[in-house]
Amino acid sequence: MNPLEELERSIIKTYRREIWRNFAFAVGRYKLIQEGDRIAACISGGKDSMLMAKCLQEMQRHGPVGFWLEFLVMDPGYSKENRNIIEKNAERLGLPVHIADSDIYEIVSKTEQSPCYLCARMRRGCLYRHAEELGCNKIALGHHFDDVVETILLSMFFGGQVRTMMPKLHSTNYPKMELVRPMYLIKEADIIRWQKHNSLEFIKCACRFSEGEESSCSDGTGKRAQMKALLTQLRHLDPKIEQNIFASVENINLETIISYKKGNRCISFLDEYDV
């Protein structure tokens, strides 16, 4: 068995329960892939998107639904070192990537707005545009279970609302495009175990402003990093804390909610209280 075959086997055999079953379950549960889909697996160069691409590749080969797959790397202005790492990892993982160049980092560096917010919007728009040019109707992103749980906490603590990262979304600006998150139920700790098992090294932060620095991507001071730290503490109280937080947005009882929004309408419990 060659190294690539061993790596692929680790996904569907060694980490079958932690990775492959959760991947397949999310795809089925949330109806992320339909017959005839043309999906752009969007690869940032990190562990999450690389593993997602491999899982999609395995599903395309062995799954019951026929779909087309493109492996899209959007280069917003990576350093030569990071781009080289991405290209070498793609070759090692057997991913025939399509690299789309852009000057997003250069543009963002000159703005007075929040660079992270503008960069995220521009990167997402660039992904949609290139995916559309490749004939795709969906883009797949590598957000995992931890990202979902952290988003719930961020929305509650800093946004004053109950919101989550959805498993799929219709694009507002690209009507024929849809975003899907097939890693939705896979825990980050299991992704890291798979990475270490295969002795893989991925780029840790794609941001040009923090490459090689102990900056916002790694210093633990950002709000998302704070949520990670909080969950680590809460896990000592209950090992299933993340699952419970996730379940809270699946099991909302509207009869116990003061008010909720549907579209532009705010519905209060008082609307039917005396009816």
Secondary structure as a PSIPRED ss2 file (coil, helix, strand):
# PSIPRED VFORMAT (PSIPRED V4.0)

   1 M C   1.000  0.000  0.000
   2 N C   1.000  0.000  0.000
   3 P H   0.000  1.000  0.000
   4 L H   0.000  1.000  0.000
   5 E H   0.000  1.000  0.000
   6 E H   0.000  1.000  0.000
   7 L H   0.000  1.000  0.000
   8 E H   0.000  1.000  0.000
   9 R H   0.000  1.000  0.000
  10 S H   0.000  1.000  0.000
  11 I H   0.000  1.000  0.000
  12 I H   0.000  1.000  0.000
  13 K H   0.000  1.000  0.000
  14 T H   0.000  1.000  0.000
  15 Y C   1.000  0.000  0.000
  16 R H   0.000  1.000  0.000
  17 R H   0.000  1.000  0.000
  18 E H   0.000  1.000  0.000
  19 I H   0.000  1.000  0.000
  20 W H   0.000  1.000  0.000
  21 R H   0.000  1.000  0.000
  22 N H   0.000  1.000  0.000
  23 F H   0.000  1.000  0.000
  24 A H   0.000  1.000  0.000
  25 F H   0.000  1.000  0.000
  26 A H   0.000  1.000  0.000
  27 V H   0.000  1.000  0.000
  28 G H   0.000  1.000  0.000
  29 R H   0.000  1.000  0.000
  30 Y C   1.000  0.000  0.000
  31 K C   1.000  0.000  0.000
  32 L C   1.000  0.000  0.000
  33 I C   1.000  0.000  0.000
  34 Q C   1.000  0.000  0.000
  35 E C   1.000  0.000  0.000
  36 G C   1.000  0.000  0.000
  37 D C   1.000  0.000  0.000
  38 R E   0.000  0.000  1.000
  39 I E   0.000  0.000  1.000
  40 A E   0.000  0.000  1.000
  41 A E   0.000  0.000  1.000
  42 C E   0.000  0.000  1.000
  43 I E   0.000  0.000  1.000
  44 S C   1.000  0.000  0.000
  45 G C   1.000  0.000  0.000
  46 G C   1.000  0.000  0.000
  47 K H   0.000  1.000  0.000
  48 D H   0.000  1.000  0.000
  49 S H   0.000  1.000  0.000
  50 M H   0.000  1.000  0.000
  51 L H   0.000  1.000  0.000
  52 M H   0.000  1.000  0.000
  53 A H   0.000  1.000  0.000
  54 K H   0.000  1.000  0.000
  55 C H   0.000  1.000  0.000
  56 L H   0.000  1.000  0.000
  57 Q H   0.000  1.000  0.000
  58 E H   0.000  1.000  0.000
  59 M H   0.000  1.000  0.000
  60 Q H   0.000  1.000  0.000
  61 R H   0.000  1.000  0.000
  62 H H   0.000  1.000  0.000
  63 G C   1.000  0.000  0.000
  64 P C   1.000  0.000  0.000
  65 V C   1.000  0.000  0.000
  66 G C   1.000  0.000  0.000
  67 F C   1.000  0.000  0.000
  68 W E   0.000  0.000  1.000
  69 L E   0.000  0.000  1.000
  70 E E   0.000  0.000  1.000
  71 F E   0.000  0.000  1.000
  72 L E   0.000  0.000  1.000
  73 V E   0.000  0.000  1.000
  74 M E   0.000  0.000  1.000
  75 D E   0.000  0.000  1.000
  76 P C   1.000  0.000  0.000
  77 G C   1.000  0.000  0.000
  78 Y C   1.000  0.000  0.000
  79 S C   1.000  0.000  0.000
  80 K H   0.000  1.000  0.000
  81 E H   0.000  1.000  0.000
  82 N H   0.000  1.000  0.000
  83 R H   0.000  1.000  0.000
  84 N H   0.000  1.000  0.000
  85 I H   0.000  1.000  0.000
  86 I H   0.000  1.000  0.000
  87 E H   0.000  1.000  0.000
  88 K H   0.000  1.000  0.000
  89 N H   0.000  1.000  0.000
  90 A H   0.000  1.000  0.000
  91 E H   0.000  1.000  0.000
  92 R H   0.000  1.000  0.000
  93 L C   1.000  0.000  0.000
  94 G C   1.000  0.000  0.000
  95 L C   1.000  0.000  0.000
  96 P C   1.000  0.000  0.000
  97 V E   0.000  0.000  1.000
  98 H E   0.000  0.000  1.000
  99 I E   0.000  0.000  1.000
 100 A E   0.000  0.000  1.000
 101 D E   0.000  0.000  1.000
 102 S C   1.000  0.000  0.000
 103 D C   1.000  0.000  0.000
 104 I H   0.000  1.000  0.000
 105 Y H   0.000  1.000  0.000
 106 E H   0.000  1.000  0.000
 107 I H   0.000  1.000  0.000
 108 V H   0.000  1.000  0.000
 109 S C   1.000  0.000  0.000
 110 K C   1.000  0.000  0.000
 111 T C   1.000  0.000  0.000
 112 E C   1.000  0.000  0.000
 113 Q C   1.000  0.000  0.000
 114 S C   1.000  0.000  0.000
 115 P H   0.000  1.000  0.000
 116 C H   0.000  1.000  0.000
 117 Y H   0.000  1.000  0.000
 118 L H   0.000  1.000  0.000
 119 C H   0.000  1.000  0.000
 120 A H   0.000  1.000  0.000
 121 R H   0.000  1.000  0.000
 122 M H   0.000  1.000  0.000
 123 R H   0.000  1.000  0.000
 124 R H   0.000  1.000  0.000
 125 G H   0.000  1.000  0.000
 126 C H   0.000  1.000  0.000
 127 L H   0.000  1.000  0.000
 128 Y H   0.000  1.000  0.000
 129 R H   0.000  1.000  0.000
 130 H H   0.000  1.000  0.000
 131 A H   0.000  1.000  0.000
 132 E H   0.000  1.000  0.000
 133 E H   0.000  1.000  0.000
 134 L C   1.000  0.000  0.000
 135 G C   1.000  0.000  0.000
 136 C C   1.000  0.000  0.000
 137 N C   1.000  0.000  0.000
 138 K E   0.000  0.000  1.000
 139 I E   0.000  0.000  1.000
 140 A E   0.000  0.000  1.000
 141 L C   1.000  0.000  0.000
 142 G C   1.000  0.000  0.000
 143 H C   1.000  0.000  0.000
 144 H C   1.000  0.000  0.000
 145 F H   0.000  1.000  0.000
 146 D H   0.000  1.000  0.000
 147 D H   0.000  1.000  0.000
 148 V H   0.000  1.000  0.000
 149 V H   0.000  1.000  0.000
 150 E H   0.000  1.000  0.000
 151 T H   0.000  1.000  0.000
 152 I H   0.000  1.000  0.000
 153 L H   0.000  1.000  0.000
 154 L H   0.000  1.000  0.000
 155 S H   0.000  1.000  0.000
 156 M H   0.000  1.000  0.000
 157 F H   0.000  1.000  0.000
 158 F H   0.000  1.000  0.000
 159 G H   0.000  1.000  0.000
 160 G C   1.000  0.000  0.000
 161 Q C   1.000  0.000  0.000
 162 V C   1.000  0.000  0.000
 163 R C   1.000  0.000  0.000
 164 T C   1.000  0.000  0.000
 165 M C   1.000  0.000  0.000
 166 M C   1.000  0.000  0.000
 167 P C   1.000  0.000  0.000
 168 K E   0.000  0.000  1.000
 169 L E   0.000  0.000  1.000
 170 H E   0.000  0.000  1.000
 171 S C   1.000  0.000  0.000
 172 T C   1.000  0.000  0.000
 173 N C   1.000  0.000  0.000
 174 Y C   1.000  0.000  0.000
 175 P C   1.000  0.000  0.000
 176 K C   1.000  0.000  0.000
 177 M C   1.000  0.000  0.000
 178 E E   0.000  0.000  1.000
 179 L E   0.000  0.000  1.000
 180 V E   0.000  0.000  1.000
 181 R C   1.000  0.000  0.000
 182 P C   1.000  0.000  0.000
 183 M C   1.000  0.000  0.000
 184 Y C   1.000  0.000  0.000
 185 L C   1.000  0.000  0.000
 186 I C   1.000  0.000  0.000
 187 K C   1.000  0.000  0.000
 188 E H   0.000  1.000  0.000
 189 A H   0.000  1.000  0.000
 190 D H   0.000  1.000  0.000
 191 I H   0.000  1.000  0.000
 192 I H   0.000  1.000  0.000
 193 R H   0.000  1.000  0.000
 194 W H   0.000  1.000  0.000
 195 Q H   0.000  1.000  0.000
 196 K H   0.000  1.000  0.000
 197 H H   0.000  1.000  0.000
 198 N C   1.000  0.000  0.000
 199 S C   1.000  0.000  0.000
 200 L C   1.000  0.000  0.000
 201 E C   1.000  0.000  0.000
 202 F C   1.000  0.000  0.000
 203 I C   1.000  0.000  0.000
 204 K C   1.000  0.000  0.000
 205 C C   1.000  0.000  0.000
 206 A C   1.000  0.000  0.000
 207 C C   1.000  0.000  0.000
 208 R C   1.000  0.000  0.000
 209 F C   1.000  0.000  0.000
 210 S C   1.000  0.000  0.000
 211 E C   1.000  0.000  0.000
 212 G C   1.000  0.000  0.000
 213 E C   1.000  0.000  0.000
 214 E C   1.000  0.000  0.000
 215 S C   1.000  0.000  0.000
 216 S C   1.000  0.000  0.000
 217 C C   1.000  0.000  0.000
 218 S C   1.000  0.000  0.000
 219 D C   1.000  0.000  0.000
 220 G C   1.000  0.000  0.000
 221 T C   1.000  0.000  0.000
 222 G C   1.000  0.000  0.000
 223 K H   0.000  1.000  0.000
 224 R H   0.000  1.000  0.000
 225 A H   0.000  1.000  0.000
 226 Q H   0.000  1.000  0.000
 227 M H   0.000  1.000  0.000
 228 K H   0.000  1.000  0.000
 229 A H   0.000  1.000  0.000
 230 L H   0.000  1.000  0.000
 231 L H   0.000  1.000  0.000
 232 T H   0.000  1.000  0.000
 233 Q H   0.000  1.000  0.000
 234 L H   0.000  1.000  0.000
 235 R C   1.000  0.000  0.000
 236 H C   1.000  0.000  0.000
 237 L C   1.000  0.000  0.000
 238 D C   1.000  0.000  0.000
 239 P C   1.000  0.000  0.000
 240 K C   1.000  0.000  0.000
 241 I H   0.000  1.000  0.000
 242 E H   0.000  1.000  0.000
 243 Q H   0.000  1.000  0.000
 244 N H   0.000  1.000  0.000
 245 I H   0.000  1.000  0.000
 246 F H   0.000  1.000  0.000
 247 A H   0.000  1.000  0.000
 248 S H   0.000  1.000  0.000
 249 V C   1.000  0.000  0.000
 250 E C   1.000  0.000  0.000
 251 N C   1.000  0.000  0.000
 252 I C   1.000  0.000  0.000
 253 N C   1.000  0.000  0.000
 254 L H   0.000  1.000  0.000
 255 E H   0.000  1.000  0.000
 256 T H   0.000  1.000  0.000
 257 I C   1.000  0.000  0.000
 258 I C   1.000  0.000  0.000
 259 S E   0.000  0.000  1.000
 260 Y E   0.000  0.000  1.000
 261 K E   0.000  0.000  1.000
 262 K E   0.000  0.000  1.000
 263 G C   1.000  0.000  0.000
 264 N C   1.000  0.000  0.000
 265 R E   0.000  0.000  1.000
 266 C E   0.000  0.000  1.000
 267 I E   0.000  0.000  1.000
 268 S E   0.000  0.000  1.000
 269 F H   0.000  1.000  0.000
 270 L H   0.000  1.000  0.000
 271 D H   0.000  1.000  0.000
 272 E C   1.000  0.000  0.000
 273 Y C   1.000  0.000  0.000
 274 D C   1.000  0.000  0.000
 275 V C   1.000  0.000  0.000
